Amino acid sequence: MKRDPALNVLATQAEKSLKVKS
């Protein structure tokens, strides 16, 4: 299943923020 571009962007931002926090 393909994700919507908007959800993809949100997921990428969440991963980046998690990496910054850790």
N, C-alpha and C positions, 0 to 999 in steps of 0.2 A: 504493500500500500504506500502510495506517495503522500507525504505530508504537505500541508499548505505552506507556501513560502512564508507567510506571516508566522505560523507556528514554528517553522524551521528557524527563523530569526530569533524568536523568543527563546527557543531551546539553546541556540548558540550563545545568546547573551547570558542565559542562566549558567551555562557551563563556564563561561569566562568569569562571571562573578564568583562562582564557587572556587575556581582556580586561584583567584586573587585573594579570597578569604583564607584559604588553606595555606 
